């Protein structure tokens, strides 16, 4: 599978990227780094750190957006992801010499590769910009997988809205309108993709790669943050990790086809909604909402790949 990842690392982005890089059936074509959990330059440096540990600095990093289309300045969440994005891990700017590629080069990648799949783990702004710049080439993308939305559960930045869709709802609606086939991995499933501190300790013990030293620090940092957000939770939900897992293992996900829209303005800004009055799939809809997944397989599959030698 040929995968292009839009991201904003971010603790859960970090594990998602590691999983994608170590997965034997995923070929990561590039990382597009934008604002979101951190500013885009910090996101690019964090991505470079992960690529360096994987020995994959050949994978290009692309220039993403620094703000939503509304022009609002982005809010970051250091209490959840740390000051520099990946918990206590400090990546000093300038540590790695890498080129940040022009976003337009993404179109060359799509043209050179057949059946490209895109996973967007952050705000929708940059991926939407790709459609604005070249809708014809973006029409060749086989599938879009978006981490975002919340169906039949509360939001995480407002009572009704999830952070990615709240951050730029206009861009999210553009993706829903123009993506050939759009899969949503919303909070109602990602909040169940919990990784515990004990799981992190096992990852470190059994890992045969250079990521082993960061597993415990970032998982414990994330778990501590969530212990304040959701008292009593054992561990933390890795939203983006589940999204990449869903790309690799669609047969382990339960999807429902429903037309989705996101509220753009007002008190319910960022709210994702679909018509659930009837729980039958809409055969005419190109939107597919994840409602469940195989948690035991998720844990086994993540463990198998995150401990894999490089």
C-alpha positions in Angstrom: 0.0 0.0 0.0 1.3 3.4 -1.0 0.5 5.9 1.7 0.9 9.7 1.9 0.5 11.1 5.4 -0.6 14.6 6.4 0.3 15.1 10.1 1.1 17.5 13.0 3.3 15.4 15.4 1.9 15.2 18.2 2.3 12.2 20.5 -0.3 10.1 18.8 1.0 11.2 15.4 4.4 10.0 16.4 3.3 6.4 17.2 1.2 6.4 14.0 4.2 7.4 11.9 6.4 4.8 13.6 3.7 2.1 13.0 3.5 3.1 9.3 7.2 3.1 8.8 7.7 -0.3 10.4 4.7 -2.0 8.7 5.9 -4.3 6.1 3.0 -3.7 3.8 3.0 0.1 3.9 5.2 2.2 1.7 5.3 5.8 3.1 5.6 8.1 0.2 5.9 11.4 2.2 4.9 13.4 5.2 3.1 16.7 4.9 3.6 18.7 8.1 1.2 21.4 9.2 0.0 23.3 12.2 -2.2 21.5 14.7 -0.8 19.9 17.9 2.2 22.2 17.3 3.3 24.8 14.8 4.3 23.4 11.4 8.1 23.9 11.8 8.1 22.0 15.1 5.9 19.3 13.4 8.5 19.0 10.6 11.4 18.7 13.1 9.5 16.0 15.0 8.8 14.2 11.8 12.5 14.4 10.8 13.4 12.9 14.2 11.2 9.9 13.6 12.5 9.4 10.1 16.1 9.6 11.4 15.4 6.9 14.0 13.9 4.8 11.3 16.8 5.4 9.0 14.4 6.8 6.4 15.5 10.4 5.8 15.0 9.5 2.1 11.2 10.1 2.7 10.4 13.7 1.8 8.8 16.1 4.2 6.4 18.7 2.7 5.4 22.2 3.6 1.9 22.4 5.0 -0.4 25.2 6.3 0.3 27.4 9.3 -3.3 28.4 10.0 -6.9 27.5 8.9 -8.6 29.2 6.0 -10.5 31.5 8.4 -7.1 33.2 9.2 -7.5 32.5 12.9 -4.3 31.8 14.8 -4.1 28.2 15.9 -4.3 27.1 19.5 -1.8 24.4 20.6 -2.1 22.0 23.5 1.3 21.7 25.4 -0.6 20.2 28.4 -1.5 17.2 26.2 1.4 16.8 23.8 4.2 18.7 25.6 5.9 22.0 24.6 7.6 20.4 21.6 4.9 18.0 20.6 6.2 14.5 21.5 5.8 14.7 25.3 9.2 15.0 27.1 11.2 14.3 24.0 13.1 17.4 22.9 14.1 17.8 19.3 16.3 20.9 19.0 15.6 22.8 15.8 18.5 22.4 13.4 19.4 19.0 14.7 18.6 17.4 11.3 19.5 18.8 7.9 16.5 18.2 5.7 14.7 19.9 2.9 11.1 20.9 3.4 9.7 20.3 -0.1 7.2 22.5 -1.8 3.6 21.3 -1.4 3.2 21.1 -5.2 5.6 18.2 -5.3 2.8 16.1 -3.7 1.1 16.0 -7.1 4.2 14.5 -8.7 4.1 11.7 -6.2 0.4 11.0 -6.9 1.1 11.0 -10.6 4.0 8.6 -10.3 2.2 6.1 -8.1 -1.0 4.1 -8.7 -3.7 3.8 -6.1 -2.2 6.3 -3.6 -4.0 6.4 -0.2 -3.9 9.6 1.9 -4.3 9.6 5.7 -4.9 13.0 7.3 -4.2 12.9 11.0 -4.5 16.6 11.7 -6.5 19.7 10.6 -7.9 19.5 7.1 -6.4 22.7 5.8 -3.4 21.5 3.8 -5.2 18.5 2.2 -8.0 20.8 1.2 -5.5 23.2 -0.3 -4.2 20.3 -2.5 -7.7 19.9 -3.9 -7.9 23.7 -4.5 -4.6 23.7 -6.3 -5.1 20.6 -8.5 -8.5 18.8 -8.2 -7.7 16.7 -11.3 -4.6 15.0 -9.8 -6.3 14.7 -6.3 -9.1 12.9 -8.1 -6.6 10.0 -8.7 -6.2 9.4 -5.0 -7.9 6.1 -4.1 -9.0 6.9 -0.6 -8.9 9.6 2.0 -8.7 8.5 5.7 -9.5 11.4 8.1 -8.9 11.3 11.8 -11.7 13.5 13.0 -15.3 14.1 14.0 -17.4 12.7 16.8 -20.7 10.8 16.3 -23.0 10.1 19.2 -20.3 11.0 21.8 -19.2 14.4 23.2 -16.4 16.4 21.5 -13.0 17.0 23.0 -12.6 20.8 22.4 -16.3 21.7 22.8 -19.3 19.7 24.0 -20.0 18.7 20.4 -16.8 19.1 18.4 -13.6 17.1 17.9 -10.3 19.1 17.6 -9.4 18.4 13.9 -12.8 19.2 12.5 -13.3 22.2 14.8 -9.9 23.6 13.7 -11.0 24.1 10.1 -14.5 22.8 9.3 -14.6 24.6 5.9 -11.7 22.6 4.7 -13.1 19.3 6.1 -16.3 19.9 4.2 -14.3 20.4 1.0 -12.6 17.0 1.5 -16.0 15.4 2.1 -17.3 16.9 -1.1 -14.4 16.2 -3.4 -12.7 13.1 -2.0 -13.3 10.0 -4.1 -13.9 7.8 -1.1 -13.6 9.2 2.4 -13.2 7.1 5.6 -13.7 8.8 8.9 -12.0 7.6 12.2 -13.9 9.7 14.8 -13.7 10.0 18.5 -16.4 7.4 19.1 -13.9 4.7 18.0 -10.5 6.4 18.7 -11.3 7.0 22.3 -11.4 3.2 22.7 -7.9 2.7 21.1 -6.3 2.9 24.6 -2.6 2.1 25.1 -1.6 1.6 28.8 1.7 2.3 30.6 2.2 -1.4 31.0 1.8 -1.9 27.3 4.5 0.8 26.8 6.8 -1.1 29.1 6.3 -4.3 27.2 7.1 -2.4 23.9 10.4 -1.2 25.3 11.3 -4.6 26.7 10.6 -6.5 23.4 11.5 -3.9 20.8 14.3 -4.6 18.4 14.6 -1.1 17.0 15.8 2.5 17.8 12.3 3.6 18.8 12.3 1.6 22.0 13.7 4.4 24.2 10.9 6.8 23.4 7.9 4.4 23.9 7.7 4.7 27.7 8.3 8.4 28.0 5.7 9.5 25.4 3.0 6.9 26.5 3.4 7.8 30.1 3.3 11.5 29.3 0.1 11.1 27.3 -1.5 8.8 29.9 -0.8 11.4 32.6 -2.4 14.1 30.5 -5.5 12.0 30.0 -5.7 11.1 33.6 -6.7 14.8 34.1 -8.9 15.0 31.1 -10.7 11.7 31.8 -10.2 10.7 35.4 -10.1 6.9 35.9 -8.9 6.1 32.3 -6.1 3.6 32.4 -3.7 4.8 29.7 -4.5 7.1 26.8 -6.4 6.8 23.5 -4.1 6.9 20.4 -6.4 8.5 17.8 -4.0 8.7 14.9 -2.5 5.3 15.5 -6.0 3.8 15.1 -6.4 5.8 11.9 -3.3 4.3 10.3 -4.3 0.8 11.6 -7.6 1.2 9.9 -5.9 2.0 6.6 -3.9 -1.3 6.9 -6.7 -3.4 8.3 -10.1 -2.2 6.9 -11.5 -5.7 7.4 -11.1 -5.2 11.2 -13.2 -2.0 11.2 -16.9 -1.6 11.2 -18.0 1.1 8.9 -21.4 2.7 8.2 -21.9 4.6 4.9 -23.7 7.9 5.7 -23.5 11.4 4.2 -21.5 13.6 6.6 -21.5 17.4 7.0 -19.6 19.6 9.5 -21.0 22.7 11.0 -18.9 25.8 10.1 -20.1 28.6 12.4 -21.8 29.2 15.6 -21.9 27.5 19.0 -21.9 24.0 17.3 -18.9 24.8 15.0 -17.0 21.6 14.2 -19.9 19.3 15.0 -20.0 16.4 12.6 -23.4 15.0 11.9 -25.0 12.3 9.8 -28.6 10.8 9.8 -28.6 7.9 12.2 -32.4 7.6 12.3 -31.9 4.5 10.2 -28.8 2.3 10.8 -28.7 1.0 7.3 -25.8 2.0 5.1 -26.5 4.5 2.4 -25.2 2.8 -0.7 -25.0 6.1 -2.5 -22.7 7.7 0.1 -18.9 7.9 -0.4 -18.5 8.7 3.3 -17.8 5.8 5.6 -18.0 6.4 9.4 -16.1 4.0 11.7 -18.3 2.8 14.5 -16.2 -0.1 15.9 -13.0 -2.1 15.6 -11.3 -5.2 16.8 -9.5 -3.9 19.9 -7.7 -7.2 20.6 -6.3 -7.4 17.1 -5.4 -3.7 17.3 -3.2 -4.4 20.4 -1.6 -7.5 18.9 -0.9 -5.8 15.5 0.5 -2.6 17.0 2.8 -4.6 19.3 4.0 -6.9 16.5 4.9 -3.9 14.3 6.3 -1.4 16.9 8.7 -4.1 18.2 9.8 -5.1 14.7 13.5 -4.7 13.9 14.3 -2.0 11.3 
